[in-house]
């Protein structure tokens, strides 16, 4: 049988163990509560924006070959293909690689003749109006071209119509591979957001806790458009060769916005 002194020691040891277990439980509950607590209760956000100035390195435009004719589809397609080949040859001879010429659209559509008939009399002998009939077809091909040598854009735009295209449109300038520029802007945005978070914490008298989330916006370079419509061989009218326009792509800003959310300690 334990002595009175032994009983006291056992009671003290049991109490200490109970306190230790209770403290561990309370600590665990507190940690778990903080982990599931809505971040808006114990957090704040800081935002930063990074930007880089990019000079466009790619110009894009589209051109179409539209051929209208009678019911001989084969002849009409052959004419359209020959004109398309002349236009593509001019583009390639200007230094544009085949990988930068992409066919976007091809169609063969019928053209109809509609009849205008007087109204049918209710009790007369008037015949119903005949249905529309096909009188010919229209063949259309459209291509997208990327030009990397800006010094040749003007000559290509002015010469492609005379080579066989009916219309040239949607000239735009952009950055071909903006990933590296976006990465640079992102790094700047994160650095600014971190600095702002430290300033907010110092002003509020608290310290930064865990980084809870990162949200990013922006990062897409703007695209500048300039539209030109022209008609040449096979179009609405036969125009003289277009004078080569002066091309000024300018510069663009790539912006990335980053929002960092921190836990408040």
Helices and strands as residue ranges (DSSP letters): H 4-36, E 43-54, E 58-69, H 73-93, G 98-100, E 101-113, E 133-147, G 150-152, H 153-163, E 167-174, H 179-204, E 208-218, E 224-226, E 252-264
